């Protein structure tokens, strides 16, 4: 019960700060009035669903959905006013609030306001241990396994797909989106499957390294400085585990 009260208070504080920004900007007047009403209505609902902490159950998922509604309404407001400063401040507030209720920023939603990429939010998965190992199958082929504890589904990636991912990332001069990298991956002979899991698994393997062999910032991927010299050794080390 104490957690629910704390999270609701956080939502109320978020609502109060947003009201202050709206009044300061004069956004309570037409033509912004209806959009402002949408924002305040959604923020008020947030206080009612943002409980349960990091359990990532229905309350966290519902809070993420409501936060995304706030973002969409605030984006419309920024379009109307041409002022993205308050929108940036609101997104910053939402990021801080989301962290207290087990919600994470899932990446850009695709919308932009004056060049600003608008994020979307999702509920955080429960933590579990992931181990990467290279094993030989009965046919003698080496395969990279992503093994998840607790009986969760494991994934396997062939050496052919691993090498295709290496070739795709190694040729980059600038960071690219996952979709762009996937196109390169398939062009280099990688498996073109609906879920695109082979490339996703390899990227997670590289990102899990210490130091990581790839970096991901703002939904874009790029190789580390020593990627080409270290990537083959990463496979070798995984085969010794």
N, C-alpha and C positions, 0 to 999 in steps of 0.2 A: 504493500500500500504506500509505503514511504517513497518508493521509486516512482510510482504513478504520479504522486503529488509533485515530485521534483521535475519530472518531464513536462507535466502540464504547466508548471510555473515557467519552464523554459519557453514553451509555446506562447504563453501569455506575454512574456517579455519580448518575444519576437513580434507579436501582434502590436504591442505598445510602441516599439521602435518604428515599425512600419507606419503606424498611424502618424507618428511624429514627422516622418519624412514626407508623407502625403500632404499634411497640413503645411509644412515648410515650403513645399514645391507648389502649393496652390492647386494640387491635382483633384481636389474635391469638387471642382467646378466642371461644367460641361466643356468639351465633349468627353472628358476623362471620367466623369462621375460614375457611370455604369461599370466601367472596368475596375475602378477603385472599389466599388461595392463588391465585385466578384472576389477581389484579393482579400478583403476583410472577412467576407463570409467563409472563404476557404481557410484562412488562418485561424478563425474561430473554431472551425471543425478540427483543426490540427490538435488543439488542446484535448479533444475528446478521444483521440486515437493513439496519441504518442505515449503509450505506456508499455511496460514490459521489458525495458532495457535491451540487452543484446540477445534475448531469446530468439529473435528473428522469426517470431511467430506471426499470426495474423495482424497484431498491432503494429509491428515494425513494417510489414508489407503495406498496410493501410496508410501509415504515416508517409511512406515513400510515395504512394500514389497521390496523397494530398499535397505534398511538397511539389510534385511535378505539376499539379494544377496551379499552384501559386506561381511557379515559374512561367507557365503559359500565359496566365493573366498579366503578370508583370511585363512579359515580353510585348504583349499587345499595348500595354500602357506606354512602354518605351517607344514603340512605333508611332503612337499618337503624338507624343510630346517631343520626340527627337532627343530626349535626355536619357542617356544610358547610365549616368553616374549612380542614381538611386537604385537602378537594377543591379549594378555591380555590388553595391552595398548590401542589397537584399540577398543576393546569391552568397556573399561572404557570410552573412548571418545564418543562412540556411545550411551552409557547410558545417558551421560550428554546432548548430542545433542538431543536425542529422547525426553527428558523431556521438551525441549523448544517448541516442535511442537505437543504436545499432544499424544505422543506415549509411550507405556509402554512395559516392558520386560515381555513377556507372558509365559516364562518358558523355560526349556531346550528343544532343538530340537531333542535330542537323540544322536547327534553326539558327539564324544569325541576326543580330541587331547592330547596325553600324559596324559590321566586322567582328562583333563579339559572338563567340560560339556559346550557345546556351546549353548548360548541362542538364542531364536527367539523373534521377536518383533511383536506387534499388535497395532492397534489404540485404544485409550482409549474411553470407553463408556462415554456418558454424565452422570453427577452426578444426582442422584435422591434419594429420601428418601425411605428407606425400614423399615418396622415395622413388628415385629414378635408377633403374638397373638395366644393363644390357645382358641379355640371355640368348643362348642358342636354342632354336626350335628343333624339332625332330628332323626337319629337312636340312639342318645345318646352317640355316640362315640366322644371322644375328638380328635381334630386335630390341629396340628401346622400350622398356615397360615403365609406365607411370602407375605406381602402386599406391593405392589409398587405403588407409587403415579403416577398420570397422566394417569390412565387407562391402565397401563402396565399389562402384564399377571401376575397373582398371582399364587403361588404354595401352595399345601397343603400336609402335611405329617402326616400319622397316628401314633398313640402312639406305635403300633407294630414296625413300621419302626424306630421310635425314639429310642426305647429300643434296637433294633438290632444294631443301630449305637453306642449306649452307650456301649454295650457289646464288639463290635469290637474295639473301641478305648481304652476301659479300660484294655484290656488284653495286650496292647503293652508294650514292654520293650525298644524298639528303634523306632525312627521316620520311617514311611513307606510312600511309594508313594500312591497316591489316588487309583490306580488300586489294589494294595495289600490290602488296607483298604476295598475296595469294595468287594473283594473276602471274607474277613472276615465278612463283613456286610451281605452278602447273606447267608453265612454259619450259621449265627445266626438268620436266618428267615426274613431278609430284602427283600423288593420287588426287583426282578431282572427285571428292565425295561430298554429299550434301551438307554434312555437319562441319566439314573442313577440319575435322579433329586432328589429322596428322600434323598439320602446320601449327595448330594451337598447342598441341602437346610439346612439340620441339621448342616453341617459343617459351613455354612455361619452364621447360628444362633449362634453357639458357638464362632466363631471368632469375632462376633459383640459385644460380651459381654464386660463388664467393671468391672473387668478384663476379658479377653477372657478365655474360658474354654479349648480352643485348640490353638495350634500355628502351623504356616505353614512357613517353611523356605526351600528355594531351592527345591520347589515342593514336600516336604515331610511333613507329618502331625504327630503331637504327642499331647497327652493330657497335660493339665496344671498340676501343682503339686497337686492342690486340686480338680482335675476333679471328682473323685469318690464321694467326699462329697458334691459337688456343683451342679452336673448335674441334679439331681432330683429337686432341688430347682429352677433351671432355668426354667423348665417346669411349675412349680407352679407359678412363678412370671409372666410368659407370659400369664397365664390364668387369671391374675388379671388386665390386661391392658384393 
